Amino acid sequence: MPQIGHIISIAERVLEEFGGRNIFETAENSGANVWFKDLGGLKGFYLCENQCRYIVINENLDDITKAVVCAHELGHDMLHRELSAGGIRENTLLLSGNKTEREANLFAAAVLISDDEIIAETEFQSDAAALAKCLGFPQELVLYKLETLNFKGFDFNLGEVENDFLK
């Protein structure tokens, strides 16, 4: 399983090779098929069958949550493809108790929030909740991004992450 530095480098490579910050375009450019379907209570899932890669996102989610789900599932595609034979399906995102989920969350944070963007905002915002509101992302995703920055040598106080916000 990948370590945080490896996850960050894969995320940076994906952004460089396959697109900008539009995660749906980036996922498609990487070769994954992105589909929006009515999934009921399911937020999304990733599946790789016969060398075809699919990210399926619940069409009933708001735009920010769709982007987070797409980035998270792209993380599974890039980091855990070998585990996806039966599909990786999730009702809840941003859980840290499961190693593969944590890794997909770190990947999502790395591709959705640029280092420069969040570092600039830390000059004006004093906590993760304020940062999240300003950046327009869930607080938990912002905390994962701050964790990647801490790995790079910063010293942000992360506090406790509430992991069930997307239930």
C-alpha positions as CSV (number, residue, x, y, z in Angstrom):
1,M,0.0,0.0,0.0
2,P,1.3,3.5,-0.8
3,Q,2.7,5.9,1.7
4,I,1.7,9.5,1.8
5,G,4.7,10.7,-0.3
6,H,3.9,8.2,-3.0
7,I,0.2,9.2,-3.0
8,I,1.2,12.9,-3.3
9,S,3.6,12.2,-6.2
10,I,0.9,10.1,-8.0
11,A,-1.7,12.9,-7.6
12,E,0.8,15.5,-8.9
13,R,1.6,13.2,-11.9
14,V,-2.1,12.7,-12.7
15,L,-2.7,16.4,-12.7
16,E,0.3,17.1,-14.9
17,E,-0.5,14.3,-17.4
18,F,-4.2,14.3,-17.5
19,G,-5.7,17.7,-16.8
20,G,-6.2,20.7,-14.6
21,R,-8.5,21.1,-11.6
22,N,-11.6,19.9,-13.4
23,I,-11.7,16.4,-11.9
24,F,-14.2,15.0,-14.2
25,E,-12.1,15.9,-17.3
26,T,-9.0,14.7,-15.5
27,A,-10.5,11.4,-14.8
28,E,-11.8,11.0,-18.4
29,N,-8.3,12.0,-19.7
30,S,-6.7,9.3,-17.6
31,G,-8.8,6.7,-19.4
32,A,-11.5,6.2,-16.7
33,N,-15.1,6.4,-17.9
34,V,-17.1,8.8,-15.7
35,W,-20.8,8.1,-15.5
36,F,-23.6,9.9,-13.5
37,K,-26.5,7.6,-12.5
38,D,-29.2,7.5,-9.9
39,L,-27.6,5.3,-7.2
40,G,-30.1,5.8,-4.4
41,G,-28.1,6.1,-1.1
42,L,-24.8,5.2,-2.7
43,K,-22.5,8.1,-3.3
44,G,-20.4,6.4,-6.0
45,F,-18.2,3.5,-6.9
46,Y,-15.1,2.5,-8.8
47,L,-14.9,-0.6,-11.0
48,C,-12.3,-2.1,-13.3
49,E,-13.5,-4.9,-15.5
50,N,-11.7,-6.3,-18.6
51,Q,-9.3,-3.4,-18.4
52,C,-12.1,-0.9,-18.6
53,R,-12.2,1.6,-15.7
54,Y,-15.4,3.1,-14.5
55,I,-16.2,5.9,-11.9
56,V,-19.9,6.0,-11.3
57,I,-21.2,9.0,-9.3
58,N,-24.7,9.5,-7.9
59,E,-26.3,12.2,-10.1
60,N,-28.4,13.4,-7.2
61,L,-25.4,14.8,-5.3
62,D,-24.5,18.5,-5.2
63,D,-21.7,19.6,-7.5
64,I,-19.0,19.8,-4.8
65,T,-19.8,16.3,-3.5
66,K,-19.8,15.0,-7.0
67,A,-16.3,16.4,-7.5
68,V,-15.1,14.9,-4.1
69,V,-16.6,11.5,-5.0
70,C,-15.0,11.6,-8.5
71,A,-11.6,12.5,-7.0
72,H,-11.9,9.9,-4.3
73,E,-12.8,7.2,-6.8
74,L,-10.0,8.3,-9.1
75,G,-7.8,7.8,-6.1
76,H,-9.0,4.2,-5.9
77,D,-8.3,3.9,-9.7
78,M,-4.7,5.2,-9.4
79,L,-3.9,3.5,-6.1
80,H,-6.0,0.3,-5.7
81,R,-7.0,-0.9,-9.2
82,E,-6.0,-4.4,-8.3
83,L,-8.5,-4.5,-5.5
84,S,-11.5,-3.4,-7.6
85,A,-12.5,-6.7,-9.3
86,G,-15.9,-6.6,-7.5
87,G,-16.1,-2.9,-7.4
88,I,-15.3,-0.5,-4.6
89,R,-18.7,0.9,-3.5
90,E,-19.2,3.6,-0.8
91,N,-22.1,5.0,1.0
92,T,-19.8,7.1,3.2
93,L,-16.7,9.0,2.1
94,L,-13.7,10.5,3.9
95,L,-13.5,7.7,6.5
96,S,-10.0,7.3,8.0
97,G,-10.5,3.9,9.6
98,N,-9.9,1.9,6.4
99,K,-6.4,2.2,4.9
100,T,-7.5,2.2,1.3
101,E,-10.3,4.8,2.0
102,R,-7.7,7.1,3.8
103,E,-5.4,6.8,0.8
104,A,-8.1,7.7,-1.6
105,N,-9.0,10.7,0.6
106,L,-5.4,11.9,0.6
107,F,-5.3,11.6,-3.2
108,A,-8.6,13.5,-3.5
109,A,-7.4,16.3,-1.3
110,A,-4.1,16.5,-3.3
111,V,-5.8,16.7,-6.7
112,L,-8.7,19.0,-5.7
113,I,-7.0,21.6,-3.6
114,S,-3.7,23.2,-4.8
115,D,-0.9,23.8,-2.3
116,D,-0.7,27.5,-3.2
117,E,-4.5,28.0,-2.9
118,I,-4.7,26.6,0.6
119,I,-1.4,28.1,1.8
120,A,-2.6,31.6,0.7
121,E,-5.8,31.1,2.6
122,T,-4.1,30.1,5.8
123,E,-2.9,33.7,6.1
124,F,-6.5,34.8,6.5
125,Q,-8.3,31.8,8.1
126,S,-7.5,30.6,11.5
127,D,-9.0,27.1,11.5
128,A,-10.0,24.2,9.2
129,A,-13.7,25.1,9.3
130,A,-13.0,28.7,8.1
131,L,-10.6,27.4,5.5
132,A,-13.2,24.9,4.3
133,K,-15.9,27.5,4.0
134,C,-13.6,29.8,2.1
135,L,-12.3,27.1,-0.3
136,G,-15.8,25.5,-0.8
137,F,-14.8,22.0,0.2
138,P,-15.8,19.8,3.1
139,Q,-13.7,20.4,6.3
140,E,-12.5,16.8,6.3
141,L,-11.1,17.1,2.8
142,V,-9.3,20.3,3.9
143,L,-7.8,18.5,6.9
144,Y,-6.5,15.7,4.6
145,K,-4.9,18.5,2.4
146,L,-3.3,20.0,5.5
147,E,-1.9,16.6,6.3
148,T,-0.3,16.4,2.9
149,L,1.2,19.8,3.5
150,N,2.5,18.7,6.9
151,F,4.2,15.8,5.1
152,K,5.9,18.4,2.9
153,G,7.3,20.2,6.0
154,F,4.5,22.5,7.1
155,D,3.2,22.5,10.7
156,F,-0.6,22.8,10.6
157,N,-2.6,21.7,13.7
158,L,-5.0,19.1,12.3
159,G,-7.2,18.4,15.3
160,E,-9.8,15.7,15.1
161,V,-11.5,14.8,11.8
162,E,-15.2,14.0,11.7
163,N,-15.3,11.3,9.2
164,D,-19.0,10.6,8.7
165,F,-20.1,13.9,7.3
166,L,-21.1,12.4,3.9
167,K,-23.4,9.7,5.4
